[in-house]
Amino acid sequence: YNWFVDDAFVTSDDSYRIPAFAYRAGDTAEVRVDVNYRDSVTNEHLRATVSETLTYVAQDLDVVVDAISRAVASDAPAVIDASRSKNPNEKESTVAHEWSCLNITSKKSFNFSDAIRDQNLSGTAWSVVKVGPPRLPQVTFSPFTQSKVGTRDYIRIQAFVEVHRGWLNTTWEVVRSPDTSYFELSTFLKDPNTTFPSDLLTGSSSVAVSLTIPPPDAELYPMWTGVMPGMVYTIRLNAYSTDGNSFADVQIEVNSPPTTGLVIPLKGAVALNTQVEFQAGDGWSDEDVPLEYRFGIRVLNFDNSSECYWFARTGATSHRIYLPAALQDVPACGKRVGFRALLEVCDLYDTCSSAESETFEVSQPPNLTIAIVDIVAAINSDIGNGNVFGALSSMHALDVQRCEEDLDVVTADKITTKLLMTLDDDSDSNDYKEVLYSASQIMNDVSPPVLEAVIFVLEHYRSFLGLTAASSSSSRPKRATTTKLTLSNEQEADDMLNMYDLLLEKNQRIVDVYLLNIQDFLSTFCIQLDASSSRIMSAQGSGYTTIQAQSLVPGASNFSGSWYTIAGQLGHTISFSRDFSARFSSWSCGTTPVICQNICLATSQIKMSAVYKNDQLMEHLFGNNFDSVTANKSVSQLHHIQLLDPLSGSPASLPNTILYSVFIPISDYQPSNYYACLLFIGKTWEDKCITSSYARRIDGVDYMLCSCSGTGLLSVFTTLPPIPADYPDHNEIRMSFDLNTAAAASSTQRATFLARLAAVSTVDERRFVNCSSTVLSRNASQIWVTLRPPFRLSQMTNSYVVGKVLAVSDF
C-alpha cells in the first residue's frame, strides 16, 4: 500500500489515520491509495488506485452558561459565567465574548446575552437576572463541560450558596414551563431539602450543595425511568435565609442517542479460512454526525457463559475478522458453541446505542494444516502492512482454534511493539484505550524490554488523563495538593488498574505509580459524588486491585447506626463513631473553604498475593528492618481506608480519636492466637487500632473487628502474646470455669468441654485431668479441671497455657 495526501507520500501501511485538528473547517484533503499485489502462483502483478476528497466541515460552537436565570441581592455583584464555551473545531480555542444587557423591568429584571464568536462561527448564551433586596443568599453553579448530556450519564449539578447571617435552607426542584420537560425528583431523591442551622454558620459563609440525576436503575430507583432523549429540563436551586429567598436555574439538554439498527454477520463461515464480515445494517441514524462504529464479538460457551471482545473504533460501517470454529453440535475445544456480532454506534457527543446479532456458527476447516499456513501468511502480511490490530485478532483466532491460550514470545513482542508504535502526539484517549486493551490480552507473553515500553506508554496515558506524575526521588507516593483533578470515569480506572495489575504480576518496578493510580482515581471519584446520591463508584484490575468511593452524610439521623461497604467486600462492614459524626456533620472543605455536610469514604483492596508476586511491593510494605511486622504474619488482604474531601479529593484532616470500626475477613483463625490490626502509614506499620478479642464468624467467614483512630493501609496480623503471669512448671494448677446453669455437667458434657478447650487453646488434651462439676446455686455451677505440668519438651509452659486458656475461655 502507498498512501498519498495532497500528492505527498505518507505511509505504506494498510491504513492511514489523519489525526484530529490536522485540518481546519473548510479545508479539503485529497487522499489516494495505490495497492500493489503480486500473485505468487502466476507471478502476475496487480495494481489498483482509489482516491477520495475529504471536506472538513465546522461543528457549532459549544455554548455553555452556568445559569439561565437567577435572583441576586441588590448589594451583591451578579456573576454570569460563560467561560466554558468553546470552539470544538480547534484543539485549543479562544472564543470572543461580547455581552449586552436588556432592561426587562425597570431596575428589577435584566436579560444578559453573550454573543460568542470564533472565526466565522457564532452562538449566544443568555441569562435572566432578577434583582432582589439586599443580603439575599447568592446561588452559583459550576458550569457544565459540554452543552448536552446523555441518557446513560450521571448528571451532576454542583452549587455553592453564600449566606450573610443566620440559618440557610435549600431546595431542589424541576421547573414546569411550556418550553421544558418535567420529571418528579422524588422518584430517585428522598429529600430535596438541605438545612444549615445558624449555629453551623458563622457570619458570611459559603456552603456546598449538589444534586446527581442518575441513569435508570430498576433496582435502586424502581419508579425512575431517566431523563428523556431530546428533551430540555430546567433545574432550580432555591435558597431561603433570614434575609429572604433567592434561586438559580440551570438548563439541561439531553442528547438523543443514535437510532438502534441491525448488525449483520456473514453466515456459512469456515474457521481460519473465511473472513467473516460484520455489517451495520439498516436503522442506524443520528443528526449529530459523524457517527463512530465499534464492532465486537460475543463468544458463546456450552455452559451458557460468554465473553465479549471489542475491536478498534472506526468510521467504517463494516469489519472483517477471521474466527475459530464454534459449533452447537460438537463444541469446539469442548467449549465454544457459537458467536454473536456486536455493534456500538456513538454520535458526536459520545452518546451510544448498541445491538447484537443472532447466533451464528463457524465450521471446522476441511484441512487444518493448510488453514494454519494460510492464516500465518496473512498475519505476517498484516504485521508488514501495519495492520497490527488485524494481526493480533488473527493470531488470537489461530491460538483459540488450536485450543491454546498463549502466544510465543517473539510474536507477542512483535505485535505489542507495533501496537505501541501506533501512538503519537496526536493520539487521543480512545487511541490509548484501544492499544492498551489489545496489549493487555498478550501481556503475559511479552519479554521484559517490551514491558518497559508498555510502562513508558502508560506514563504518557496517565499524563494525558491529568493524573499525578510519579516522582523518582520519593519512596512514598504523594499527590500534589495544587494539582487540579480532571474527572475520570470508571472505565478509564478499570483499564489503568488492569494494566498495572498485569505489570505487578510480571514483577515490574512500578509500585510508586501503582499506588498513585489508586490515590488519583479515588480522588477523582470522590469529587463526582454528593450528599444526596447513593451512587458508589468502583473499578478493579485483573485480580489484585479493587477501588471504591462513596459519599457519607455524618449528620444524617441514622448515620451512627449504619454500616457501609468497603472495596472488595460484598457485605456492609464499616461503621463510624459518634466523634466522627460530630466532626464531619458540618465542616470546612475545599481549597477555598466552604461548608460541607458530606465526606467521601475512599477504599481499596490489594490482594496479599500481589505482595508475593512483586518484589518491589514486598520491599515497600515490609522492607523496614526495624519493623517486626512481616508479610507471612498477615492473615488478611490489604485494605486502604481513606476519608477524602468531596470538593478537592484531598485527605481530610482527622481528629485523634476512634473514627471507624471495620470488619476485616481473616484466614486460618485460631482462637488461641493473638491478633493485631495495624495501619501502614508513611513507611511503617503503626498501632492505631483496637483489635477485638475474638473473631466473628459470618456465613462461614471469620472477621476481626478493627476500631481505628487513623487512616492508611490496614491489615490483620498474628502477634506475640503478652508476657504471662509466672506459674512454675513443676506444679499442677487447678482451674475453675463458671457456668450459668444450675445443673452439674454430665461425664459426656465434661469430655466435650475438655476436647473443645484443648482444641481452641491448642494445648495437648492429655494435660487436662481430673475434670469434675459442682452446683453452686440455682443459677450457677462450675467445672473443675487440673492442668498437669508439661511432660514433653514440645509442650507449652504452665504460664503460657494459663494465658491461652484465659484468652479462649469466653470464646
ABEGO torsion letter per residue (X at the ends): XBBBBGGBBABABABBBBBBGABBBGBBBBBBBBBBBBBAAAGBBBBBBBBBBBBBBBBBBBBBBABABBBBBAABBBBBBAAABBBAABABBBBBBBBBBBBABBGABBBBBBBBBBEABBBBBBBBBBBBBBGBBBBBBBBBABABBBAABBBBBBBBBBBABEBBBBBBBBBBBAABBBBBAAAABABABBBBBAAABBEBBBBBBBBBBBBBBAAABAABAEBBBGBBBBBBBBBBBAAEBBBBBBBBBBBBBBBBBBBBBBBGBBBGABBBBBBBBBGBBBABOBBBBBBBBBBBBAAGBBBBBBBBBBABABBBBBBBBBBAABBBGGABAEBBBBBBBBBAAGBBBBBBBBBBBBBBBABAAAAAAAAAAAAAAAAAAGBAAAAAAAAAAAAAAAGBABBBAAAAAAAAAAAAAABBAABBAAAAAAAAAAAAAAAAABBAAAAAAAAAAAAAAAAAAGBBBBBAABABBBBBAABBBBBBBAAAAAAAAAAAAAAAAAGBBAAAAAAAAAAAAAAAAAAABBAABABBBBBBBAGABBBBBBBBBAABAAAAABBBBBBGBABBABBBBAAAAAAAABBBBEABBBBBABBBBBBBBBBAAAAAABAAAAAAAAABAABABBAAABABBBBBBBBBBAAAGBBBBBBBBBABBBBBBBBGBBAABBBBBBBBBEABBBBABBBBABBBBBGGBBBBBBBBABBEBBBBBBBBBBBBBBBBAABBBBBBBBBABABBBBAAAAAAAAAAAAAAAGBBAAABBGBBBBBABAABBBBBBBBBBBABAABBBAAAAAAAAAAAAAX
